[in-house]
């Protein structure tokens, strides 16, 4: 979702100034509710809000399968999710108490326990293999499919791929974590969790929160165009995930789980 605004562009090299319309990525708050009760507020780019809310709940360890959700309803700037009777409500102490910004998916967590979620899927047993050439091609495929980035230059993307490099679904958002949540929420609603045998390619860096979200969705291989953090690498190693960084211009660095990249190990 984009809006048009008048801007003034100056080129110091050529000494020119011009006014022109420009496209901006929209950023607005979304309230996620559980049975009518506020659970979290996140800043996001409107679109695929139901997927975002469901994916967020997967990342919080609240749901993990389509039948965990009894109903979901989008109501303007809010999405209300009702959990199935067999799903225990989340501990109130783990709820978000402030805005989750588009730059941070774990901001507002009330405690360290709220950050460390128990995974329902064991990604360590996933023996998917990916050819290096396929892995290296994913960032370009992702970028070529980013319609909002092409017009604004101001959104992140997450793309779910098969091991052969086929793009399954792509989502864009001003927040890296939101883009991943939108992919994961789509996958849950399609009955695809866990995402065994798939690769998640993200724009930007690989933070702890993105590794956590991928792990909770059962993704065995996460790759990013920029660097991972130390905690992201530690979590990926502990979980048995493959974590790839600096994937761009035909090169990449494997930080954990190189056995899943053909010819590199295992």
N, C-alpha and C positions, 0 to 999 in steps of 0.2 A: 504494500500500500504506500503510495507516494502523494506528495502535495507539491504544487508549484509555487515558488516565491521569486520575487525580483531580487537579483544580486548585482553587485558591482565588481567586475573583474579587472584587476590591474596586472599588466605584464611589464615588469621592471626591465627585462632584457630589451624589449622593443619600445618601451616608453608609451604604451597604449593603455587606455582605460575605456571600458564599455559596460553598459547596463544590459542585462539579459535575464530571461526567466531561467530558473534552475529547478531541478527535481530534488526533493528531500525525502528521506525515509521517515515515515510517521512513527512516533513513539508516544504511547499512551498507556495508562495503567489498566490492569485487568485484575479484578478481584476473583479469587478462587474460593468457592464455598463448599462446605460439606454439609448436606442436608439443611441448607439455609444458613449455616453458621460460618462466619468468615474464617478462613484458614490461612490465606496468604494473599498478598497483593504484589504483582510483578509488573515491571515496566516492559512493554513489548510492542512489536509492530502488529497492528490488528490483522487478522486473517488466520484461519485454522485454530481459532481460540479453543475449541473443544479438544483438539489434539494436544494443544499446549497444556491445558489443565490436566488431562489424563496422563500425559507424559511427565508432568511435574509430580503427580502422585506416585507414579512408578519410581521416579528418582528419590522420593521421600520414603520409599519402602512401604507405602500404604496399599498399593494394588500391584498385581503381577500378571493378571489374566483377564480376558474379556468378561468372564462371568463374575469377577469381583466388583463390577460396576452394575448397579441396578438400573440407573438412569442418569442422563446428563442433559442439561439444558443451558443453552447460551441465552443471556438476557442483557443485550447491550454490552456494557463494560464489565460484565460478570458472567461466570460460568458456575452453575450449581451442580455438584455431583452427589448422587446418593449411592452409598455403598451397599453391596449385597448383604443380606442378613448374616452370612458366615464370616464377613470381614470385620475384624475388631476395629473400632475407631482408633485413630492415632492418639498417642499420649499427649494431652494438652500441653505438657511442658516442652514438647518438641516442636510446637507450632512457631511460625515466623511472627515476630513482634514488630517488625518494621517493613518498609518497602524492600522488595527484592529488586535491585536496580538492573538495568540491562547489561551492566558490566560485571555483576556478581550474582551467582546462583545460590550461594550459601550464606549471603549476608542476611542478618536477621535471625539466624538460628539461635535458639535460647541456650544451648549448651554444646559441649564437645560431643556428647552422645548423639545430638541431633545431626551432626555431620557424618558420623560413622554409621552407615546403614548395613543391616544384615542382608546379604545377597541370597536370593532364592534359587538362582541358577549358577551352576558350576562351569565357568568358562574354561577352566584349566583342562577339562577333558575334551574340548573341541579340537579336532585334528585337521581343521581346514588348512589348505595350502594355497598360497597366492604367488603367482609368477612375479618376479621383480619388475618386468616391463608393464604388467597390469597395474601394480601398485604405483609405479611412477606416473602412470597416465591419469590417475584419478583426480588430482587437483585441476588439471586442464578440463576434464569432463565436467567437474563441478562448476568451474568458472563459466564455461560455455552455457550451462543451463541456468545460470543466475540472472533472471530477468530484472529483478529489483536492483541488484548490484550494478548491472549495466547502465541503468538510468540514474542511479544515485551515488554509487560508490560508497554507500554508507551502511551496508548490512552484511551480516555474517551468514554463512550457510552450513548446513549439515546434509550430507548425502549418504544414503544407504545403498551399498553395492553388493552384488554377488561376487563370489571369488573369481569369476571370469571378467569382472569389470563392467557388468551391466548395471546401469543406474535403476534402482527400484523406486526410490522416492527422494525428493529433495525439498527442503524447507528453508526459507530465509527469515531473518529477524535481526533487529538491532542488537539483540543479545545472543552471544554464542550459545549459552545454555538453553535459551528459549528455542533456538533452531533445533537443537538436539531433542528437547522435550517434544517439539512438534513431530519429529520423526518417530520417536518412541511411542507417543500417543496414537499416532496413525497405526503403527505396528500392532499395538495392543488391540485397538478397535477392529483390526483386520484379522485378529486371532493368530498373529505371527510370533508372539513372544514364546520362548526366548529366541533371539535373533542369531541362532547358531548358524555357522557357515557363512556369515556376512562380514562385510567390512564397513566401518563408519568413517567417512572422510569429513573432516571439519576444516573450515577456514580459521585462521588465527592460530593461537597457541593451544597446547594440550595441558589444561589445568587439572588439578585434583578433582574438581567438581565434574568435569567432562568424563574423566576416567570412571568416576563413581557412577555417573548416569549410564555410561555404556555397560559397565559391569552389571548393574541392576537390570538392564534390559537383555543380558545374555550375549552381548557382542564380544566375540573373541579377539577382534583386531580393530584398533583405533589408530587412525593416522591423521596428522595435522600438518599444515603448511609451515608452522612456526615451531618454536621450542616447547618442550614440556617443562614442568616444574619438578623439583626434586621429590616432592610428595606424590605427584602424579606417577612418576617412575616407580616409587616405592610401592604404591597401591597396585599398579599394574603387575609388578613382579610378584607381590604377595597373592594376587588373584589368579595368576597364570595367564594374564592377557598379553597380547602382543601390542606394543606401543611404538609408534613410528612418529618421528618429528622431522622438521625441515624438508618436507616432501614438496619439492618444487624444482622446475627446470631439469627434470629427468633424474634428480638425485633424491636420496632420502637417508635418514639415520634411524637404525633400529635400536631402541633402548632396552626393550625386554621382549622375550618370546621370539627370537629370530628363527626358531624351528618352523614357524608357519610361513616363512618366506623361502620359497624353493631355492635350494642351492646355498643358503646362508648358514644352515645348521640343523642338527637333529636328523 
